[in-house]
Amino acid sequence: MRFLIDLAWQDLKASSRSLWVFCVCLALGVTLITATGSLYRQVNDGLLANIRNLMGGDLKVDARAPLTSEALTWINENGTSALTIELRTMMGTTSGQFQLVELLTADTRYPLYGDLLLQP
């Protein structure tokens, strides 16, 4: 056992430059992970502070099919709602070029918070 410890110590002394490079890379990696987590937290807090204005309301319900009349009745009885419909489709030109587009329709009550400003 003593022989293995001596061998490891000699190898460490002989390759001290490699050890320092490894330590610097390790410290840099930990620093980058910490900075990324901090940036993510700041962006997330900023989005949550303005979520009403960004989403247009307090709650968003996603459904693949139209909501049932019972669900819509319950939602309208418990608060004010605005309905939007989102559709992904392909748009094509006469020259044969196609582009994936996303269409969004909203009713007259959207957004429930803030103002909607449209610019050409």
C-alpha positions as CSV (number, residue, x, y, z in Angstrom):
1,M,0.0,0.0,0.0
2,R,2.8,2.4,0.8
3,F,4.3,1.7,-2.6
4,L,1.1,2.9,-4.3
5,I,1.0,6.1,-2.3
6,D,4.7,6.8,-3.1
7,L,4.0,6.1,-6.8
8,A,1.0,8.5,-6.8
9,W,3.0,11.2,-5.0
10,Q,5.8,10.9,-7.5
11,D,3.4,11.1,-10.4
12,L,1.7,14.1,-8.9
13,K,5.0,15.9,-8.5
14,A,6.1,15.0,-12.0
15,S,2.8,16.2,-13.6
16,S,2.1,19.2,-11.4
17,R,1.4,21.4,-14.5
18,S,-1.4,19.0,-15.5
19,L,-2.8,19.0,-12.0
20,W,-3.0,22.9,-12.1
21,V,-4.7,22.8,-15.5
22,F,-7.2,20.3,-14.2
23,C,-7.9,22.5,-11.1
24,V,-8.3,25.6,-13.2
25,C,-10.7,23.8,-15.5
26,L,-12.6,22.5,-12.6
27,A,-12.9,25.9,-11.0
28,L,-14.0,27.4,-14.3
29,G,-16.6,24.8,-14.8
30,V,-18.1,25.3,-11.3
31,T,-18.1,29.1,-11.9
32,L,-19.9,28.8,-15.3
33,I,-22.5,26.4,-13.8
34,T,-23.1,28.9,-10.9
35,A,-23.3,31.9,-13.3
36,T,-25.8,30.0,-15.6
37,G,-28.0,29.1,-12.6
38,S,-28.0,32.7,-11.4
39,L,-28.8,34.1,-14.9
40,Y,-31.7,31.5,-15.2
41,R,-33.1,32.6,-11.8
42,Q,-33.0,36.3,-12.8
43,V,-34.7,35.7,-16.1
44,N,-37.3,33.5,-14.5
45,D,-38.0,36.1,-11.8
46,G,-38.4,38.8,-14.4
47,L,-40.8,36.8,-16.4
48,L,-42.9,35.9,-13.3
49,A,-43.1,39.5,-12.3
50,N,-44.7,40.4,-15.6
51,I,-46.7,37.2,-16.2
52,R,-50.1,38.8,-16.3
53,N,-49.1,41.2,-19.0
54,L,-47.1,38.6,-21.0
55,M,-49.8,36.0,-20.9
56,G,-52.8,38.3,-20.8
57,G,-54.3,36.7,-17.7
58,D,-53.7,34.7,-14.5
59,L,-54.3,31.2,-15.9
60,K,-53.7,29.6,-19.2
61,V,-55.6,26.4,-20.2
62,D,-54.2,24.4,-23.2
63,A,-56.4,21.8,-24.8
64,R,-56.1,19.9,-28.1
65,A,-59.9,19.9,-28.5
66,P,-62.5,22.6,-27.7
67,L,-63.5,22.8,-24.1
68,T,-66.8,21.3,-23.1
69,S,-69.7,23.7,-22.4
70,E,-69.6,22.5,-18.7
71,A,-65.9,23.5,-18.4
72,L,-66.5,26.9,-20.1
73,T,-69.5,27.5,-17.8
74,W,-67.4,26.7,-14.7
75,I,-64.6,29.0,-15.9
76,N,-67.0,31.9,-16.6
77,E,-68.7,31.5,-13.2
78,N,-65.4,31.6,-11.4
79,G,-63.8,34.5,-13.2
80,T,-63.4,36.5,-16.4
81,S,-62.0,34.7,-19.3
82,A,-60.8,35.4,-22.8
83,L,-60.6,32.7,-25.4
84,T,-57.7,32.3,-27.9
85,I,-57.2,29.7,-30.6
86,E,-53.8,28.7,-31.8
87,L,-53.1,26.8,-35.0
88,R,-49.9,25.6,-36.6
89,T,-50.1,25.2,-40.4
90,M,-48.0,25.5,-43.6
91,M,-48.1,28.5,-45.8
92,G,-47.2,28.1,-49.4
93,T,-46.4,30.4,-52.3
94,T,-47.1,30.0,-56.0
95,S,-43.4,29.3,-56.6
96,G,-43.6,26.2,-54.4
97,Q,-41.9,27.5,-51.2
98,F,-43.4,26.5,-47.9
99,Q,-43.1,27.9,-44.4
100,L,-44.4,26.7,-41.1
101,V,-46.6,29.4,-39.5
102,E,-48.5,29.8,-36.3
103,L,-51.8,31.6,-36.3
104,L,-53.4,33.0,-33.1
105,T,-56.9,34.3,-32.8
106,A,-58.2,36.1,-29.7
107,D,-61.7,37.3,-28.7
108,T,-62.5,40.9,-27.8
109,R,-61.8,40.5,-24.1
110,Y,-58.1,39.6,-24.7
111,P,-55.9,40.7,-22.9
112,L,-57.5,40.7,-19.5
113,Y,-54.6,42.7,-18.1
114,G,-52.7,45.5,-19.8
115,D,-53.2,46.8,-23.3
116,L,-52.6,45.1,-26.7
117,L,-50.8,47.4,-29.1
118,L,-50.4,46.3,-32.6
119,Q,-48.0,47.8,-35.0
120,P,-47.5,47.0,-38.7
